[in-house]
Amino acid sequence: MVDMATRIPKTTPLPDRTAGGDAVVLERRPLRTQPPQMHQVVLLNDDFTPMEFVVLVLQEFFNKDREAATQIMLKIHLQGKGVCGVFPKDIAATKVDQVQAAAREAGHPLQCLHEPIE
Ligand code: TYC
């Protein structure tokens, strides 16, 4: 017969700091913390936003030098869309907000979005 009082639990007992008595809480932790899901920020082409404004946006919000910003802008202009950078989801969302605010302020219809990558 198994003596329940002497068996060793499979998980490590953690002291229950919320209780005043001698209660024991068994907690199973995940093996690993997952890295944050990364999102790419994408700019879309349109017929009205000036090329120079897009280059400035890429320099200002995505830390591209003028040469890289111009290459990305031209890719978007020719192919319809392009990736500006890859960030954790909350930072990507902030970048989108910043671009949309700057475009609205300047009166341009520039569209920006973020989407998860594999
Ligand atoms: N197609 C625009 C023009 O000819 C330039 C442009 C490039 C607009 C990239 C948006 O995301 C964009 N003025």
Backbone and ligand atoms as CSV (ligand in chain L), in Angstrom:
chain,resi,resn,atom,element,x,y,z
A,1,MET,N,N,0.840,-1.201,0.000
A,1,MET,CA,C,0.000,0.000,0.000
A,1,MET,C,C,0.880,1.258,0.000
A,2,VAL,N,N,0.438,2.307,-0.764
A,2,VAL,CA,C,1.227,3.536,-0.824
A,2,VAL,C,C,0.850,4.440,0.333
A,3,ASP,N,N,1.854,4.891,1.007
A,3,ASP,CA,C,1.605,5.819,2.119
A,3,ASP,C,C,1.564,7.241,1.560
A,4,MET,N,N,0.369,7.833,1.406
A,4,MET,CA,C,0.199,9.147,0.769
A,4,MET,C,C,0.981,10.237,1.486
A,5,ALA,N,N,1.141,10.131,2.782
A,5,ALA,CA,C,1.790,11.194,3.550
A,5,ALA,C,C,3.279,11.280,3.242
A,6,THR,N,N,3.898,10.221,2.734
A,6,THR,CA,C,5.349,10.241,2.516
A,6,THR,C,C,5.711,10.353,1.047
A,7,ARG,N,N,4.710,10.357,0.148
A,7,ARG,CA,C,5.049,10.485,-1.281
A,7,ARG,C,C,5.559,11.883,-1.607
A,8,ILE,N,N,6.550,11.973,-2.549
A,8,ILE,CA,C,7.116,13.267,-2.938
A,8,ILE,C,C,6.328,13.791,-4.132
A,9,PRO,N,N,5.816,15.017,-4.063
A,9,PRO,CA,C,5.060,15.556,-5.191
A,9,PRO,C,C,5.948,15.740,-6.423
A,10,LYS,N,N,5.340,15.654,-7.635
A,10,LYS,CA,C,6.126,15.775,-8.877
A,10,LYS,C,C,6.512,17.222,-9.169
A,11,THR,N,N,5.761,18.174,-8.662
A,11,THR,CA,C,6.133,19.580,-8.830
A,11,THR,C,C,6.646,20.108,-7.496
A,12,THR,N,N,7.479,21.135,-7.608
A,12,THR,CA,C,8.066,21.697,-6.397
A,12,THR,C,C,7.042,22.545,-5.658
A,13,PRO,N,N,6.805,22.239,-4.410
A,13,PRO,CA,C,5.845,23.063,-3.668
A,13,PRO,C,C,6.398,24.462,-3.464
A,14,LEU,N,N,5.548,25.450,-3.688
A,14,LEU,CA,C,5.947,26.835,-3.453
A,14,LEU,C,C,5.213,27.333,-2.226
A,15,PRO,N,N,5.886,28.066,-1.377
A,15,PRO,CA,C,5.183,28.608,-0.221
A,15,PRO,C,C,4.104,29.589,-0.673
A,16,ASP,N,N,2.929,29.505,-0.083
A,16,ASP,CA,C,1.833,30.417,-0.417
A,16,ASP,C,C,1.998,31.685,0.402
A,17,ARG,N,N,2.492,32.746,-0.275
A,17,ARG,CA,C,2.777,33.987,0.451
A,17,ARG,C,C,1.518,34.777,0.763
A,18,THR,N,N,0.385,34.356,0.140
A,18,THR,CA,C,-0.842,35.108,0.396
A,18,THR,C,C,-1.579,34.572,1.613
A,19,ALA,N,N,-1.233,33.380,2.024
A,19,ALA,CA,C,-1.962,32.798,3.154
A,19,ALA,C,C,-1.134,32.932,4.423
A,20,GLY,N,N,-1.814,33.094,5.511
A,20,GLY,CA,C,-1.103,33.253,6.769
A,20,GLY,C,C,-0.687,31.927,7.364
A,21,GLY,N,N,-1.402,30.859,7.000
A,21,GLY,CA,C,-1.143,29.568,7.619
A,21,GLY,C,C,-0.033,28.806,6.942
A,22,ASP,N,N,-0.080,27.473,7.046
A,22,ASP,CA,C,0.990,26.665,6.471
A,22,ASP,C,C,0.537,25.983,5.181
A,23,ALA,N,N,-0.391,26.638,4.430
A,23,ALA,CA,C,-0.882,26.057,3.182
A,23,ALA,C,C,0.250,25.962,2.157
A,24,VAL,N,N,0.217,24.941,1.306
A,24,VAL,CA,C,1.202,24.761,0.243
A,24,VAL,C,C,0.462,24.776,-1.091
A,25,VAL,N,N,0.971,25.599,-2.052
A,25,VAL,CA,C,0.363,25.684,-3.376
A,25,VAL,C,C,1.285,25.000,-4.370
A,26,LEU,N,N,0.734,24.062,-5.143
A,26,LEU,CA,C,1.527,23.416,-6.191
A,26,LEU,C,C,1.289,24.160,-7.490
A,27,GLU,N,N,2.368,24.579,-8.124
A,27,GLU,CA,C,2.238,25.374,-9.340
A,27,GLU,C,C,3.107,24.750,-10.419
A,28,ARG,N,N,2.530,24.557,-11.641
A,28,ARG,CA,C,3.320,24.033,-12.751
A,28,ARG,C,C,3.642,25.205,-13.676
A,29,ARG,N,N,4.921,25.525,-13.804
A,29,ARG,CA,C,5.321,26.648,-14.659
A,29,ARG,C,C,5.585,26.146,-16.071
A,30,PRO,N,N,5.360,26.994,-17.118
A,30,PRO,CA,C,5.743,26.593,-18.475
A,30,PRO,C,C,7.249,26.366,-18.531
A,31,LEU,N,N,7.684,25.444,-19.428
A,31,LEU,CA,C,9.116,25.120,-19.489
A,31,LEU,C,C,9.934,26.335,-19.905
A,32,ARG,N,N,9.463,27.098,-20.905
A,32,ARG,CA,C,10.238,28.234,-21.415
A,32,ARG,C,C,9.300,29.414,-21.655
A,33,THR,N,N,9.827,30.618,-21.477
A,33,THR,CA,C,9.085,31.814,-21.875
A,33,THR,C,C,9.285,32.008,-23.373
A,34,GLN,N,N,8.186,32.179,-24.103
A,34,GLN,CA,C,8.286,32.328,-25.556
A,34,GLN,C,C,8.761,33.742,-25.909
A,35,PRO,N,N,9.577,33.892,-26.966
A,35,PRO,CA,C,9.952,35.239,-27.416
A,35,PRO,C,C,8.718,35.940,-27.968
A,36,PRO,N,N,8.694,37.285,-27.939
A,36,PRO,CA,C,7.494,37.982,-28.410
A,36,PRO,C,C,7.256,37.745,-29.897
A,37,GLN,N,N,5.985,37.683,-30.278
A,37,GLN,CA,C,5.620,37.567,-31.697
A,37,GLN,C,C,6.058,38.855,-32.406
A,38,MET,N,N,6.809,38.725,-33.486
A,38,MET,CA,C,7.297,39.902,-34.196
A,38,MET,C,C,6.326,40.293,-35.325
A,39,HIS,N,N,6.239,41.602,-35.541
A,39,HIS,CA,C,5.356,42.128,-36.584
A,39,HIS,C,C,6.157,42.994,-37.551
A,40,GLN,N,N,5.836,42.899,-38.847
A,40,GLN,CA,C,6.464,43.789,-39.818
A,40,GLN,C,C,5.531,44.964,-40.099
A,41,VAL,N,N,6.169,46.141,-40.188
A,41,VAL,CA,C,5.418,47.353,-40.537
A,41,VAL,C,C,5.542,47.550,-42.044
A,42,VAL,N,N,4.389,47.721,-42.688
A,42,VAL,CA,C,4.320,47.787,-44.151
A,42,VAL,C,C,3.737,49.138,-44.573
A,43,LEU,N,N,4.377,49.767,-45.561
A,43,LEU,CA,C,3.817,50.971,-46.181
A,43,LEU,C,C,3.203,50.580,-47.522
A,44,LEU,N,N,2.060,51.181,-47.839
A,44,LEU,CA,C,1.373,50.911,-49.100
A,44,LEU,C,C,1.566,52.075,-50.061
A,45,ASN,N,N,1.613,51.759,-51.336
A,45,ASN,CA,C,1.731,52.802,-52.346
A,45,ASN,C,C,0.381,53.506,-52.539
A,46,ASP,N,N,0.430,54.733,-52.978
A,46,ASP,CA,C,-0.754,55.455,-53.456
A,46,ASP,C,C,-0.278,56.435,-54.515
A,47,ASP,N,N,-1.213,57.103,-55.147
A,47,ASP,CA,C,-0.843,57.980,-56.267
A,47,ASP,C,C,-0.572,59.421,-55.839
A,48,PHE,N,N,-0.752,59.733,-54.574
A,48,PHE,CA,C,-0.753,61.149,-54.173
A,48,PHE,C,C,0.345,61.554,-53.188
A,49,THR,N,N,0.728,60.651,-52.296
A,49,THR,CA,C,1.760,61.016,-51.313
A,49,THR,C,C,3.078,61.289,-52.039
A,50,PRO,N,N,3.698,62.426,-51.783
A,50,PRO,CA,C,4.975,62.725,-52.462
A,50,PRO,C,C,6.071,61.738,-52.061
A,51,MET,N,N,6.908,61.395,-53.034
A,51,MET,CA,C,8.033,60.484,-52.756
A,51,MET,C,C,8.900,61.017,-51.618
A,52,GLU,N,N,9.139,62.318,-51.620
A,52,GLU,CA,C,10.008,62.903,-50.601
A,52,GLU,C,C,9.429,62.715,-49.203
A,53,PHE,N,N,8.102,62.784,-49.073
A,53,PHE,CA,C,7.486,62.586,-47.751
A,53,PHE,C,C,7.722,61.156,-47.262
A,54,VAL,N,N,7.603,60.191,-48.157
A,54,VAL,CA,C,7.809,58.787,-47.767
A,54,VAL,C,C,9.268,58.566,-47.343
A,55,VAL,N,N,10.186,59.173,-48.075
A,55,VAL,CA,C,11.607,59.054,-47.710
A,55,VAL,C,C,11.840,59.638,-46.311
A,56,LEU,N,N,11.232,60.781,-46.032
A,56,LEU,CA,C,11.397,61.405,-44.711
A,56,LEU,C,C,10.786,60.546,-43.606
A,57,VAL,N,N,9.644,59.930,-43.878
A,57,VAL,CA,C,9.006,59.033,-42.894
A,57,VAL,C,C,9.928,57.852,-42.572
A,58,LEU,N,N,10.513,57.290,-43.613
A,58,LEU,CA,C,11.407,56.132,-43.400
A,58,LEU,C,C,12.657,56.530,-42.614
A,59,GLN,N,N,13.141,57.736,-42.838
A,59,GLN,CA,C,14.304,58.217,-42.083
A,59,GLN,C,C,13.922,58.506,-40.636
A,60,GLU,N,N,12.799,59.183,-40.468
A,60,GLU,CA,C,12.405,59.662,-39.135
A,60,GLU,C,C,11.944,58.537,-38.207
A,61,PHE,N,N,11.077,57.649,-38.714
A,61,PHE,CA,C,10.447,56.664,-37.829
A,61,PHE,C,C,11.088,55.278,-37.901
A,62,PHE,N,N,11.887,55.032,-38.957
A,62,PHE,CA,C,12.469,53.705,-39.112
A,62,PHE,C,C,13.996,53.752,-39.171
A,63,ASN,N,N,14.547,54.927,-38.855
A,63,ASN,CA,C,16.005,55.092,-38.720
A,63,ASN,C,C,16.787,54.645,-39.957
A,64,LYS,N,N,16.190,54.839,-41.138
A,64,LYS,CA,C,16.908,54.511,-42.372
A,64,LYS,C,C,17.748,55.709,-42.801
A,65,ASP,N,N,18.932,55.428,-43.363
A,65,ASP,CA,C,19.666,56.551,-43.959
A,65,ASP,C,C,18.995,56.910,-45.288
A,66,ARG,N,N,19.398,58.036,-45.856
A,66,ARG,CA,C,18.681,58.554,-47.031
A,66,ARG,C,C,18.699,57.557,-48.200
A,67,GLU,N,N,19.830,56.893,-48.378
A,67,GLU,CA,C,19.966,55.930,-49.473
A,67,GLU,C,C,19.004,54.749,-49.290
A,68,ALA,N,N,18.995,54.157,-48.084
A,68,ALA,CA,C,18.115,53.009,-47.818
A,68,ALA,C,C,16.649,53.431,-47.898
A,69,ALA,N,N,16.346,54.614,-47.363
A,69,ALA,CA,C,14.963,55.113,-47.394
A,69,ALA,C,C,14.480,55.290,-48.836
A,70,THR,N,N,15.367,55.805,-49.686
A,70,THR,CA,C,14.992,56.015,-51.094
A,70,THR,C,C,14.751,54.674,-51.791
A,71,GLN,N,N,15.586,53.690,-51.511
A,71,GLN,CA,C,15.412,52.360,-52.114
A,71,GLN,C,C,14.081,51.730,-51.692
A,72,ILE,N,N,13.753,51.834,-50.414
A,72,ILE,CA,C,12.493,51.248,-49.915
A,72,ILE,C,C,11.305,51.987,-50.540
A,73,MET,N,N,11.394,53.323,-50.586
A,73,MET,CA,C,10.294,54.113,-51.176
A,73,MET,C,C,10.062,53.697,-52.629
A,74,LEU,N,N,11.162,53.532,-53.395
A,74,LEU,CA,C,11.029,53.161,-54.813
A,74,LEU,C,C,10.443,51.757,-54.968
A,75,LYS,N,N,10.836,50.861,-54.075
A,75,LYS,CA,C,10.272,49.499,-54.112
A,75,LYS,C,C,8.752,49.570,-53.892
A,76,ILE,N,N,8.328,50.367,-52.899
A,76,ILE,CA,C,6.882,50.505,-52.634
A,76,ILE,C,C,6.193,51.120,-53.858
A,77,HIS,N,N,6.808,52.149,-54.412
A,77,HIS,CA,C,6.238,52.837,-55.574
A,77,HIS,C,C,6.053,51.875,-56.749
A,78,LEU,N,N,7.020,50.977,-56.952
A,78,LEU,CA,C,6.984,50.078,-58.115
A,78,LEU,C,C,6.198,48.793,-57.855
A,79,GLN,N,N,6.224,48.309,-56.613
A,79,GLN,CA,C,5.631,46.991,-56.322
A,79,GLN,C,C,4.331,47.069,-55.514
A,80,GLY,N,N,3.995,48.254,-55.024
A,80,GLY,CA,C,2.718,48.417,-54.326
A,80,GLY,C,C,2.805,48.429,-52.821
A,81,LYS,N,N,3.828,47.792,-52.263
A,81,LYS,CA,C,4.010,47.815,-50.807
A,81,LYS,C,C,5.431,47.422,-50.461
A,82,GLY,N,N,5.827,47.695,-49.222
A,82,GLY,CA,C,7.179,47.352,-48.803
A,82,GLY,C,C,7.310,47.366,-47.298
A,83,VAL,N,N,8.224,46.544,-46.793
A,83,VAL,CA,C,8.457,46.431,-45.348
A,83,VAL,C,C,9.431,47.524,-44.907
A,84,CYS,N,N,9.036,48.227,-43.842
A,84,CYS,CA,C,9.875,49.305,-43.296
A,84,CYS,C,C,10.719,48.832,-42.118
A,85,GLY,N,N,10.260,47.788,-41.417
A,85,GLY,CA,C,10.985,47.293,-40.255
A,85,GLY,C,C,10.197,46.189,-39.577
A,86,VAL,N,N,10.875,45.481,-38.659
A,86,VAL,CA,C,10.259,44.375,-37.915
A,86,VAL,C,C,10.463,44.641,-36.427
A,87,PHE,N,N,9.362,44.543,-35.658
A,87,PHE,CA,C,9.373,44.943,-34.248
A,87,PHE,C,C,8.441,44.035,-33.441
A,88,PRO,N,N,8.602,44.014,-32.111
A,88,PRO,CA,C,7.556,43.410,-31.281
A,88,PRO,C,C,6.218,44.116,-31.557
A,89,LYS,N,N,5.115,43.392,-31.359
A,89,LYS,CA,C,3.797,43.875,-31.791
A,89,LYS,C,C,3.472,45.288,-31.297
A,90,ASP,N,N,3.735,45.568,-30.012
A,90,ASP,CA,C,3.333,46.869,-29.470
A,90,ASP,C,C,4.154,48.004,-30.090
A,91,ILE,N,N,5.430,47.742,-30.374
A,91,ILE,CA,C,6.256,48.785,-31.000
A,91,ILE,C,C,5.809,48.992,-32.451
A,92,ALA,N,N,5.501,47.892,-33.149
A,92,ALA,CA,C,5.008,48.000,-34.537
A,92,ALA,C,C,3.725,48.842,-34.571
A,93,ALA,N,N,2.830,48.612,-33.606
A,93,ALA,CA,C,1.568,49.374,-33.560
A,93,ALA,C,C,1.846,50.857,-33.332
A,94,THR,N,N,2.837,51.160,-32.488
A,94,THR,CA,C,3.201,52.561,-32.246
A,94,THR,C,C,3.761,53.204,-33.510
A,95,LYS,N,N,4.596,52.470,-34.253
A,95,LYS,CA,C,5.145,53.002,-35.513
A,95,LYS,C,C,4.014,53.337,-36.486
A,96,VAL,N,N,3.039,52.425,-36.596
A,96,VAL,CA,C,1.903,52.662,-37.496
A,96,VAL,C,C,1.167,53.939,-37.074
A,97,ASP,N,N,0.923,54.074,-35.771
A,97,ASP,CA,C,0.235,55.279,-35.276
A,97,ASP,C,C,1.022,56.540,-35.631
A,98,GLN,N,N,2.344,56.488,-35.446
A,98,GLN,CA,C,3.181,57.665,-35.724
A,98,GLN,C,C,3.139,58.041,-37.203
A,99,VAL,N,N,3.226,57.022,-38.066
A,99,VAL,CA,C,3.200,57.289,-39.519
A,99,VAL,C,C,1.840,57.866,-39.911
A,100,GLN,N,N,0.765,57.254,-39.411
A,100,GLN,CA,C,-0.581,57.730,-39.773
A,100,GLN,C,C,-0.807,59.158,-39.286
A,101,ALA,N,N,-0.316,59.463,-38.083
A,101,ALA,CA,C,-0.481,60.819,-37.543
A,101,ALA,C,C,0.286,61.830,-38.399
A,102,ALA,N,N,1.522,61.474,-38.782
A,102,ALA,CA,C,2.339,62.389,-39.597
A,102,ALA,C,C,1.697,62.589,-40.966
A,103,ALA,N,N,1.172,61.511,-41.570
A,103,ALA,CA,C,0.541,61.609,-42.887
A,103,ALA,C,C,-0.723,62.469,-42.815
A,104,ARG,N,N,-1.526,62.228,-41.772
A,104,ARG,CA,C,-2.773,63.010,-41.600
A,104,ARG,C,C,-2.443,64.484,-41.434
A,105,GLU,N,N,-1.447,64.753,-40.585
A,105,GLU,CA,C,-1.019,66.131,-40.314
A,105,GLU,C,C,-0.587,66.846,-41.591
A,106,ALA,N,N,0.100,66.093,-42.471
A,106,ALA,CA,C,0.618,66.682,-43.717
A,106,ALA,C,C,-0.427,66.656,-44.832
A,107,GLY,N,N,-1.552,65.990,-44.580
A,107,GLY,CA,C,-2.619,65.950,-45.586
A,107,GLY,C,C,-2.373,64.947,-46.702
A,108,HIS,N,N,-1.609,63.868,-46.398
A,108,HIS,CA,C,-1.332,62.833,-47.401
A,108,HIS,C,C,-2.093,61.543,-47.057
A,109,PRO,N,N,-2.478,60.783,-48.094
A,109,PRO,CA,C,-3.282,59.568,-47.844
A,109,PRO,C,C,-2.452,58.306,-47.554
A,110,LEU,N,N,-1.172,58.479,-47.216
A,110,LEU,CA,C,-0.263,57.349,-46.997
A,110,LEU,C,C,-0.866,56.326,-46.019
A,111,GLN,N,N,-0.850,55.056,-46.411
A,111,GLN,CA,C,-1.394,53.980,-45.585
A,111,GLN,C,C,-0.264,53.120,-45.033
A,112,CYS,N,N,-0.420,52.735,-43.753
A,112,CYS,CA,C,0.594,51.959,-43.062
A,112,CYS,C,C,-0.108,50.892,-42.225
A,113,LEU,N,N,0.445,49.684,-42.170
A,113,LEU,CA,C,-0.161,48.614,-41.363
A,113,LEU,C,C,0.936,47.747,-40.769
A,114,HIS,N,N,0.556,46.924,-39.791
A,114,HIS,CA,C,1.508,45.914,-39.297
A,114,HIS,C,C,0.858,44.552,-39.314
A,115,GLU,N,N,1.692,43.518,-39.506
A,115,GLU,CA,C,1.186,42.142,-39.590
A,115,GLU,C,C,2.215,41.190,-39.008
A,116,PRO,N,N,1.749,40.086,-38.413
A,116,PRO,CA,C,2.692,39.133,-37.810
A,116,PRO,C,C,3.532,38.447,-38.879
A,117,ILE,N,N,4.771,38.137,-38.522
A,117,ILE,CA,C,5.608,37.323,-39.412
A,117,ILE,C,C,5.781,35.948,-38.779
A,118,GLU,N,N,6.192,34.959,-39.571
A,118,GLU,CA,C,6.324,33.567,-39.067
A,118,GLU,C,C,7.357,33.510,-37.963
L,1,TYC,N1,N,3.474,56.649,-55.700
L,1,TYC,C1,C,3.811,57.893,-55.035
L,1,TYC,C2,C,4.086,58.971,-56.090
L,1,TYC,O1,O,4.292,58.648,-57.245
L,1,TYC,C3,C,5.004,57.747,-54.109
L,1,TYC,C4,C,4.769,56.826,-52.969
L,1,TYC,C5,C,5.755,55.894,-52.624
L,1,TYC,C6,C,3.614,56.901,-52.225
L,1,TYC,C7,C,5.575,55.043,-51.547
L,1,TYC,C8,C,3.407,56.040,-51.130
L,1,TYC,O2,O,4.217,54.316,-49.724
L,1,TYC,C9,C,4.391,55.141,-50.809
L,1,TYC,N2,N,4.111,60.225,-55.668
